[in-house]
Amino acid sequence: MSAEDLAPGMAVLVNGRPCPVLRAEPEVDGVWVDLQVGGMDVPARYPYGTRVEVAR
């Protein structure tokens, strides 16, 4: 899946662990997301076109 398709309520895999997406907002230089990693909210930026693995 492409980073542009991320939405709150989805979860991406980070080091093999599912991390819920709390916020996903497209910006000029990419998609800014807030992920919940180990109980902490972690901001991240994915450049457009970045492939991400979504937890199922």
PDB file of N, H, CA, C and O in Angstrom:
ATOM      1  N   MET A   1       0.851  -1.162   0.000  1.00  0.00           N
ATOM      2  CA  MET A   1       0.000   0.000   0.000  1.00  0.00           C
ATOM      3  C   MET A   1       0.904   1.234   0.000  1.00  0.00           C
ATOM      4  O   MET A   1       2.006   1.212   0.547  1.00  0.00           O
ATOM      5  N   SER A   2       0.432   2.276  -0.604  1.00  0.00           N
ATOM      6  H   SER A   2      -0.463   2.294  -1.049  1.00  0.00           H
ATOM      7  CA  SER A   2       1.191   3.521  -0.656  1.00  0.00           C
ATOM      8  C   SER A   2       0.869   4.379   0.567  1.00  0.00           C
ATOM      9  O   SER A   2      -0.243   4.323   1.093  1.00  0.00           O
ATOM     10  N   ALA A   3       1.832   5.165   1.013  1.00  0.00           N
ATOM     11  H   ALA A   3       2.735   5.211   0.585  1.00  0.00           H
ATOM     12  CA  ALA A   3       1.640   6.013   2.197  1.00  0.00           C
ATOM     13  C   ALA A   3       0.460   6.961   2.038  1.00  0.00           C
ATOM     14  O   ALA A   3      -0.186   7.312   3.026  1.00  0.00           O
ATOM     15  N   GLU A   4       0.167   7.384   0.804  1.00  0.00           N
ATOM     16  H   GLU A   4       0.691   7.099   0.001  1.00  0.00           H
ATOM     17  CA  GLU A   4      -0.955   8.296   0.579  1.00  0.00           C
ATOM     18  C   GLU A   4      -2.297   7.677   0.951  1.00  0.00           C
ATOM     19  O   GLU A   4      -3.271   8.396   1.176  1.00  0.00           O
ATOM     20  N   ASP A   5      -2.354   6.338   1.018  1.00  0.00           N
ATOM     21  H   ASP A   5      -1.562   5.754   0.835  1.00  0.00           H
ATOM     22  CA  ASP A   5      -3.601   5.633   1.310  1.00  0.00           C
ATOM     23  C   ASP A   5      -3.829   5.418   2.805  1.00  0.00           C
ATOM     24  O   ASP A   5      -4.875   4.900   3.196  1.00  0.00           O
ATOM     25  N   LEU A   6      -2.878   5.804   3.639  1.00  0.00           N
ATOM     26  H   LEU A   6      -2.028   6.225   3.322  1.00  0.00           H
ATOM     27  CA  LEU A   6      -3.033   5.598   5.082  1.00  0.00           C
ATOM     28  C   LEU A   6      -4.153   6.472   5.635  1.00  0.00           C
ATOM     29  O   LEU A   6      -4.378   7.590   5.173  1.00  0.00           O
ATOM     30  N   ALA A   7      -4.850   5.936   6.637  1.00  0.00           N
ATOM     31  H   ALA A   7      -4.667   5.027   7.013  1.00  0.00           H
ATOM     32  CA  ALA A   7      -5.932   6.665   7.292  1.00  0.00           C
ATOM     33  C   ALA A   7      -5.986   6.253   8.760  1.00  0.00           C
ATOM     34  O   ALA A   7      -5.566   5.150   9.113  1.00  0.00           O
ATOM     35  N   PRO A   8      -6.504   7.139   9.620  1.00  0.00           N
ATOM     36  CA  PRO A   8      -6.661   6.761  11.026  1.00  0.00           C
ATOM     37  C   PRO A   8      -7.493   5.479  11.148  1.00  0.00           C
ATOM     38  O   PRO A   8      -8.442   5.261  10.395  1.00  0.00           O
ATOM     39  N   GLY A   9      -7.120   4.654  12.097  1.00  0.00           N
ATOM     40  H   GLY A   9      -6.349   4.830  12.709  1.00  0.00           H
ATOM     41  CA  GLY A   9      -7.802   3.385  12.302  1.00  0.00           C
ATOM     42  C   GLY A   9      -7.074   2.212  11.656  1.00  0.00           C
ATOM     43  O   GLY A   9      -7.305   1.060  12.021  1.00  0.00           O
ATOM     44  N   MET A  10      -6.193   2.501  10.693  1.00  0.00           N
ATOM     45  H   MET A  10      -6.005   3.437  10.396  1.00  0.00           H
ATOM     46  CA  MET A  10      -5.381   1.448  10.085  1.00  0.00           C
ATOM     47  C   MET A  10      -4.173   1.203  10.988  1.00  0.00           C
ATOM     48  O   MET A  10      -3.934   1.958  11.931  1.00  0.00           O
ATOM     49  N   ALA A  11      -3.424   0.162  10.701  1.00  0.00           N
ATOM     50  H   ALA A  11      -3.618  -0.451   9.936  1.00  0.00           H
ATOM     51  CA  ALA A  11      -2.192  -0.105  11.436  1.00  0.00           C
ATOM     52  C   ALA A  11      -1.111  -0.487  10.435  1.00  0.00           C
ATOM     53  O   ALA A  11      -1.351  -1.273   9.518  1.00  0.00           O
ATOM     54  N   VAL A  12       0.073   0.071  10.616  1.00  0.00           N
ATOM     55  H   VAL A  12       0.268   0.709  11.360  1.00  0.00           H
ATOM     56  CA  VAL A  12       1.208  -0.279   9.762  1.00  0.00           C
ATOM     57  C   VAL A  12       2.169  -1.142  10.570  1.00  0.00           C
ATOM     58  O   VAL A  12       2.194  -1.075  11.799  1.00  0.00           O
ATOM     59  N   LEU A  13       2.947  -1.939   9.880  1.00  0.00           N
ATOM     60  H   LEU A  13       2.926  -1.994   8.882  1.00  0.00           H
ATOM     61  CA  LEU A  13       3.933  -2.771  10.557  1.00  0.00           C
ATOM     62  C   LEU A  13       5.241  -2.001  10.694  1.00  0.00           C
ATOM     63  O   LEU A  13       5.782  -1.497   9.710  1.00  0.00           O
ATOM     64  N   VAL A  14       5.737  -1.918  11.909  1.00  0.00           N
ATOM     65  H   VAL A  14       5.297  -2.327  12.708  1.00  0.00           H
ATOM     66  CA  VAL A  14       7.023  -1.299  12.208  1.00  0.00           C
ATOM     67  C   VAL A  14       7.843  -2.352  12.940  1.00  0.00           C
ATOM     68  O   VAL A  14       7.497  -2.763  14.048  1.00  0.00           O
ATOM     69  N   ASN A  15       8.921  -2.782  12.317  1.00  0.00           N
ATOM     70  H   ASN A  15       9.201  -2.449  11.417  1.00  0.00           H
ATOM     71  CA  ASN A  15       9.741  -3.873  12.862  1.00  0.00           C
ATOM     72  C   ASN A  15       8.898  -5.104  13.166  1.00  0.00           C
ATOM     73  O   ASN A  15       9.110  -5.785  14.169  1.00  0.00           O
ATOM     74  N   GLY A  16       7.935  -5.382  12.281  1.00  0.00           N
ATOM     75  H   GLY A  16       7.763  -4.829  11.465  1.00  0.00           H
ATOM     76  CA  GLY A  16       7.102  -6.571  12.424  1.00  0.00           C
ATOM     77  C   GLY A  16       5.955  -6.449  13.399  1.00  0.00           C
ATOM     78  O   GLY A  16       5.208  -7.408  13.591  1.00  0.00           O
ATOM     79  N   ARG A  17       5.796  -5.295  14.018  1.00  0.00           N
ATOM     80  H   ARG A  17       6.403  -4.516  13.862  1.00  0.00           H
ATOM     81  CA  ARG A  17       4.725  -5.108  15.007  1.00  0.00           C
ATOM     82  C   ARG A  17       3.702  -4.117  14.474  1.00  0.00           C
ATOM     83  O   ARG A  17       4.078  -3.097  13.897  1.00  0.00           O
ATOM     84  N   PRO A  18       2.404  -4.399  14.658  1.00  0.00           N
ATOM     85  CA  PRO A  18       1.381  -3.468  14.189  1.00  0.00           C
ATOM     86  C   PRO A  18       1.345  -2.210  15.057  1.00  0.00           C
ATOM     87  O   PRO A  18       1.335  -2.289  16.285  1.00  0.00           O
ATOM     88  N   CYS A  19       1.326  -1.051  14.400  1.00  0.00           N
ATOM     89  H   CYS A  19       1.334  -0.986  13.402  1.00  0.00           H
ATOM     90  CA  CYS A  19       1.267   0.231  15.088  1.00  0.00           C
ATOM     91  C   CYS A  19       0.094   1.017  14.527  1.00  0.00           C
ATOM     92  O   CYS A  19       0.086   1.342  13.340  1.00  0.00           O
ATOM     93  N   PRO A  20      -0.911   1.332  15.366  1.00  0.00           N
ATOM     94  CA  PRO A  20      -2.077   2.052  14.887  1.00  0.00           C
ATOM     95  C   PRO A  20      -1.722   3.444  14.354  1.00  0.00           C
ATOM     96  O   PRO A  20      -0.866   4.140  14.901  1.00  0.00           O
ATOM     97  N   VAL A  21      -2.400   3.825  13.278  1.00  0.00           N
ATOM     98  H   VAL A  21      -3.095   3.260  12.833  1.00  0.00           H
ATOM     99  CA  VAL A  21      -2.268   5.166  12.709  1.00  0.00           C
ATOM    100  C   VAL A  21      -3.293   6.054  13.414  1.00  0.00           C
ATOM    101  O   VAL A  21      -4.496   5.808  13.324  1.00  0.00           O
ATOM    102  N   LEU A  22      -2.819   7.083  14.113  1.00  0.00           N
ATOM    103  H   LEU A  22      -1.842   7.283  14.186  1.00  0.00           H
ATOM    104  CA  LEU A  22      -3.705   7.996  14.828  1.00  0.00           C
ATOM    105  C   LEU A  22      -4.101   9.196  13.965  1.00  0.00           C
ATOM    106  O   LEU A  22      -5.197   9.738  14.105  1.00  0.00           O
ATOM    107  N   ARG A  23      -3.193   9.602  13.071  1.00  0.00           N
ATOM    108  H   ARG A  23      -2.302   9.161  12.958  1.00  0.00           H
ATOM    109  CA  ARG A  23      -3.431  10.759  12.203  1.00  0.00           C
ATOM    110  C   ARG A  23      -2.652  10.540  10.923  1.00  0.00           C
ATOM    111  O   ARG A  23      -1.539  10.015  10.949  1.00  0.00           O
ATOM    112  N   ALA A  24      -3.230  10.939   9.805  1.00  0.00           N
ATOM    113  H   ALA A  24      -4.134  11.365   9.783  1.00  0.00           H
ATOM    114  CA  ALA A  24      -2.534  10.879   8.516  1.00  0.00           C
ATOM    115  C   ALA A  24      -2.970  12.089   7.699  1.00  0.00           C
ATOM    116  O   ALA A  24      -4.131  12.196   7.304  1.00  0.00           O
ATOM    117  N   GLU A  25      -2.029  12.999   7.449  1.00  0.00           N
ATOM    118  H   GLU A  25      -1.086  12.912   7.770  1.00  0.00           H
ATOM    119  CA  GLU A  25      -2.350  14.226   6.732  1.00  0.00           C
ATOM    120  C   GLU A  25      -1.368  14.445   5.589  1.00  0.00           C
ATOM    121  O   GLU A  25      -0.158  14.517   5.807  1.00  0.00           O
ATOM    122  N   PRO A  26      -1.893  14.550   4.369  1.00  0.00           N
ATOM    123  CA  PRO A  26      -1.008  14.857   3.239  1.00  0.00           C
ATOM    124  C   PRO A  26      -0.496  16.293   3.331  1.00  0.00           C
ATOM    125  O   PRO A  26      -1.253  17.207   3.658  1.00  0.00           O
ATOM    126  N   GLU A  27       0.760  16.484   3.050  1.00  0.00           N
ATOM    127  H   GLU A  27       1.375  15.742   2.784  1.00  0.00           H
ATOM    128  CA  GLU A  27       1.395  17.804   3.036  1.00  0.00           C
ATOM    129  C   GLU A  27       2.120  17.959   1.710  1.00  0.00           C
ATOM    130  O   GLU A  27       2.064  17.067   0.864  1.00  0.00           O
ATOM    131  N   VAL A  28       2.791  19.067   1.526  1.00  0.00           N
ATOM    132  H   VAL A  28       2.836  19.791   2.214  1.00  0.00           H
ATOM    133  CA  VAL A  28       3.494  19.342   0.270  1.00  0.00           C
ATOM    134  C   VAL A  28       4.579  18.311  -0.002  1.00  0.00           C
ATOM    135  O   VAL A  28       4.747  17.874  -1.141  1.00  0.00           O
ATOM    136  N   ASP A  29       5.317  17.919   1.033  1.00  0.00           N
ATOM    137  H   ASP A  29       5.181  18.274   1.957  1.00  0.00           H
ATOM    138  CA  ASP A  29       6.481  17.051   0.836  1.00  0.00           C
ATOM    139  C   ASP A  29       6.251  15.587   1.200  1.00  0.00           C
ATOM    140  O   ASP A  29       7.194  14.796   1.185  1.00  0.00           O
ATOM    141  N   GLY A  30       5.032  15.217   1.524  1.00  0.00           N
ATOM    142  H   GLY A  30       4.265  15.859   1.536  1.00  0.00           H
ATOM    143  CA  GLY A  30       4.752  13.830   1.865  1.00  0.00           C
ATOM    144  C   GLY A  30       3.573  13.729   2.812  1.00  0.00           C
ATOM    145  O   GLY A  30       2.830  14.692   3.006  1.00  0.00           O
ATOM    146  N   VAL A  31       3.409  12.562   3.395  1.00  0.00           N
ATOM    147  H   VAL A  31       4.012  11.780   3.238  1.00  0.00           H
ATOM    148  CA  VAL A  31       2.316  12.305   4.315  1.00  0.00           C
ATOM    149  C   VAL A  31       2.869  12.286   5.737  1.00  0.00           C
ATOM    150  O   VAL A  31       3.780  11.519   6.049  1.00  0.00           O
ATOM    151  N   TRP A  32       2.311  13.139   6.594  1.00  0.00           N
ATOM    152  H   TRP A  32       1.572  13.762   6.341  1.00  0.00           H
ATOM    153  CA  TRP A  32       2.688  13.146   8.006  1.00  0.00           C
ATOM    154  C   TRP A  32       1.715  12.263   8.750  1.00  0.00           C
ATOM    155  O   TRP A  32       0.503  12.396   8.586  1.00  0.00           O
ATOM    156  N   VAL A  33       2.231  11.363   9.565  1.00  0.00           N
ATOM    157  H   VAL A  33       3.216  11.254   9.698  1.00  0.00           H
ATOM    158  CA  VAL A  33       1.384  10.456  10.335  1.00  0.00           C
ATOM    159  C   VAL A  33       1.820  10.474  11.798  1.00  0.00           C
ATOM    160  O   VAL A  33       2.978  10.741  12.120  1.00  0.00           O
ATOM    161  N   ASP A  34       0.870  10.186  12.661  1.00  0.00           N
ATOM    162  H   ASP A  34      -0.070   9.969  12.399  1.00  0.00           H
ATOM    163  CA  ASP A  34       1.167   9.906  14.063  1.00  0.00           C
ATOM    164  C   ASP A  34       0.880   8.432  14.267  1.00  0.00           C
ATOM    165  O   ASP A  34      -0.231   7.966  14.015  1.00  0.00           O
ATOM    166  N   LEU A  35       1.892   7.694  14.727  1.00  0.00           N
ATOM    167  H   LEU A  35       2.795   8.073  14.932  1.00  0.00           H
ATOM    168  CA  LEU A  35       1.753   6.263  14.996  1.00  0.00           C
ATOM    169  C   LEU A  35       1.812   6.032  16.494  1.00  0.00           C
ATOM    170  O   LEU A  35       2.506   6.754  17.210  1.00  0.00           O
ATOM    171  N   GLN A  36       1.091   5.033  16.970  1.00  0.00           N
ATOM    172  H   GLN A  36       0.527   4.446  16.389  1.00  0.00           H
ATOM    173  CA  GLN A  36       1.195   4.653  18.369  1.00  0.00           C
ATOM    174  C   GLN A  36       2.163   3.474  18.444  1.00  0.00           C
ATOM    175  O   GLN A  36       1.859   2.370  17.992  1.00  0.00           O
ATOM    176  N   VAL A  37       3.327   3.731  19.022  1.00  0.00           N
ATOM    177  H   VAL A  37       3.574   4.628  19.390  1.00  0.00           H
ATOM    178  CA  VAL A  37       4.377   2.725  19.098  1.00  0.00           C
ATOM    179  C   VAL A  37       4.704   2.501  20.571  1.00  0.00           C
ATOM    180  O   VAL A  37       5.188   3.404  21.253  1.00  0.00           O
ATOM    181  N   GLY A  38       4.437   1.298  21.050  1.00  0.00           N
ATOM    182  H   GLY A  38       4.044   0.565  20.495  1.00  0.00           H
ATOM    183  CA  GLY A  38       4.739   0.973  22.441  1.00  0.00           C
ATOM    184  C   GLY A  38       4.075   1.906  23.435  1.00  0.00           C
ATOM    185  O   GLY A  38       4.675   2.241  24.456  1.00  0.00           O
ATOM    186  N   GLY A  39       2.850   2.333  23.162  1.00  0.00           N
ATOM    187  H   GLY A  39       2.363   2.060  22.332  1.00  0.00           H
ATOM    188  CA  GLY A  39       2.116   3.205  24.066  1.00  0.00           C
ATOM    189  C   GLY A  39       2.438   4.681  23.916  1.00  0.00           C
ATOM    190  O   GLY A  39       1.853   5.510  24.613  1.00  0.00           O
ATOM    191  N   MET A  40       3.361   5.029  23.016  1.00  0.00           N
ATOM    192  H   MET A  40       3.836   4.355  22.450  1.00  0.00           H
ATOM    193  CA  MET A  40       3.718   6.439  22.796  1.00  0.00           C
ATOM    194  C   MET A  40       3.261   6.870  21.402  1.00  0.00           C
ATOM    195  O   MET A  40       3.257   6.074  20.463  1.00  0.00           O
ATOM    196  N   ASP A  41       2.876   8.139  21.285  1.00  0.00           N
ATOM    197  H   ASP A  41       2.879   8.785  22.048  1.00  0.00           H
ATOM    198  CA  ASP A  41       2.539   8.701  19.978  1.00  0.00           C
ATOM    199  C   ASP A  41       3.826   9.191  19.327  1.00  0.00           C
ATOM    200  O   ASP A  41       4.544  10.014  19.894  1.00  0.00           O
ATOM    201  N   VAL A  42       4.112   8.679  18.134  1.00  0.00           N
ATOM    202  H   VAL A  42       3.529   8.010  17.673  1.00  0.00           H
ATOM    203  CA  VAL A  42       5.357   8.989  17.448  1.00  0.00           C
ATOM    204  C   VAL A  42       5.031   9.610  16.086  1.00  0.00           C
ATOM    205  O   VAL A  42       4.369   8.977  15.264  1.00  0.00           O
ATOM    206  N   PRO A  43       5.495  10.855  15.837  1.00  0.00           N
ATOM    207  CA  PRO A  43       5.265  11.441  14.512  1.00  0.00           C
ATOM    208  C   PRO A  43       6.245  10.867  13.494  1.00  0.00           C
ATOM    209  O   PRO A  43       7.389  10.557  13.825  1.00  0.00           O
ATOM    210  N   ALA A  44       5.786  10.730  12.262  1.00  0.00           N
ATOM    211  H   ALA A  44       4.856  10.982  11.993  1.00  0.00           H
ATOM    212  CA  ALA A  44       6.639  10.228  11.186  1.00  0.00           C
ATOM    213  C   ALA A  44       6.208  10.895   9.883  1.00  0.00           C
ATOM    214  O   ALA A  44       5.072  11.349   9.744  1.00  0.00           O
ATOM    215  N   ARG A  45       7.142  10.945   8.930  1.00  0.00           N
ATOM    216  H   ARG A  45       8.064  10.577   9.042  1.00  0.00           H
ATOM    217  CA  ARG A  45       6.812  11.485   7.610  1.00  0.00           C
ATOM    218  C   ARG A  45       7.213  10.468   6.565  1.00  0.00           C
ATOM    219  O   ARG A  45       8.335   9.960   6.566  1.00  0.00           O
ATOM    220  N   TYR A  46       6.282  10.177   5.674  1.00  0.00           N
ATOM    221  H   TYR A  46       5.371  10.589   5.673  1.00  0.00           H
ATOM    222  CA  TYR A  46       6.546   9.286   4.552  1.00  0.00           C
ATOM    223  C   TYR A  46       6.521  10.120   3.277  1.00  0.00           C
ATOM    224  O   TYR A  46       5.497  10.739   2.989  1.00  0.00           O
ATOM    225  N   PRO A  47       7.601  10.165   2.502  1.00  0.00           N
ATOM    226  CA  PRO A  47       7.559  10.846   1.201  1.00  0.00           C
ATOM    227  C   PRO A  47       6.505  10.183   0.309  1.00  0.00           C
ATOM    228  O   PRO A  47       6.243   8.986   0.428  1.00  0.00           O
ATOM    229  N   TYR A  48       5.914  10.966  -0.572  1.00  0.00           N
ATOM    230  H   TYR A  48       6.127  11.938  -0.668  1.00  0.00           H
ATOM    231  CA  TYR A  48       4.929  10.406  -1.497  1.00  0.00           C
ATOM    232  C   TYR A  48       5.534   9.246  -2.273  1.00  0.00           C
ATOM    233  O   TYR A  48       6.690   9.298  -2.691  1.00  0.00           O
ATOM    234  N   GLY A  49       4.739   8.200  -2.460  1.00  0.00           N
ATOM    235  H   GLY A  49       3.799   8.157  -2.120  1.00  0.00           H
ATOM    236  CA  GLY A  49       5.181   7.021  -3.191  1.00  0.00           C
ATOM    237  C   GLY A  49       5.822   5.959  -2.319  1.00  0.00           C
ATOM    238  O   GLY A  49       6.132   4.872  -2.805  1.00  0.00           O
ATOM    239  N   THR A  50       6.030   6.251  -1.026  1.00  0.00           N
ATOM    240  H   THR A  50       5.777   7.135  -0.630  1.00  0.00           H
ATOM    241  CA  THR A  50       6.612   5.265  -0.119  1.00  0.00           C
ATOM    242  C   THR A  50       5.650   4.096   0.058  1.00  0.00           C
ATOM    243  O   THR A  50       4.460   4.293   0.303  1.00  0.00           O
ATOM    244  N   ARG A  51       6.169   2.891  -0.067  1.00  0.00           N
ATOM    245  H   ARG A  51       7.136   2.732  -0.267  1.00  0.00           H
ATOM    246  CA  ARG A  51       5.357   1.697   0.152  1.00  0.00           C
ATOM    247  C   ARG A  51       5.397   1.344   1.631  1.00  0.00           C
ATOM    248  O   ARG A  51       6.470   1.289   2.233  1.00  0.00           O
ATOM    249  N   VAL A  52       4.232   1.106   2.214  1.00  0.00           N
ATOM    250  H   VAL A  52       3.361   1.151   1.725  1.00  0.00           H
ATOM    251  CA  VAL A  52       4.141   0.718   3.617  1.00  0.00           C
ATOM    252  C   VAL A  52       3.395  -0.608   3.712  1.00  0.00           C
ATOM    253  O   VAL A  52       2.527  -0.906   2.892  1.00  0.00           O
ATOM    254  N   GLU A  53       3.742  -1.388   4.713  1.00  0.00           N
ATOM    255  H   GLU A  53       4.447  -1.146   5.379  1.00  0.00           H
ATOM    256  CA  GLU A  53       3.071  -2.661   4.930  1.00  0.00           C
ATOM    257  C   GLU A  53       1.997  -2.464   5.989  1.00  0.00           C
ATOM    258  O   GLU A  53       2.281  -2.037   7.108  1.00  0.00           O
ATOM    259  N   VAL A  54       0.774  -2.775   5.626  1.00  0.00           N
ATOM    260  H   VAL A  54       0.544  -3.122   4.716  1.00  0.00           H
ATOM    261  CA  VAL A  54      -0.367  -2.582   6.518  1.00  0.00           C
ATOM    262  C   VAL A  54      -0.655  -3.888   7.242  1.00  0.00           C
ATOM    263  O   VAL A  54      -0.664  -4.957   6.631  1.00  0.00           O
ATOM    264  N   ALA A  55      -0.891  -3.797   8.557  1.00  0.00           N
ATOM    265  H   ALA A  55      -0.884  -2.929   9.053  1.00  0.00           H
ATOM    266  CA  ALA A  55      -1.236  -4.977   9.355  1.00  0.00           C
ATOM    267  C   ALA A  55      -2.652  -5.414   8.988  1.00  0.00           C
ATOM    268  O   ALA A  55      -3.535  -4.582   8.784  1.00  0.00           O
ATOM    269  N   ARG A  56      -2.849  -6.685   8.910  1.00  0.00           N
ATOM    270  H   ARG A  56      -2.131  -7.361   9.076  1.00  0.00           H
ATOM    271  CA  ARG A  56      -4.187  -7.211   8.568  1.00  0.00           C
ATOM    272  C   ARG A  56      -4.795  -7.919   9.739  1.00  0.00           C
ATOM    273  O   ARG A  56      -5.912  -8.425   9.643  1.00  0.00           O
TER     274      ARG A  56
END
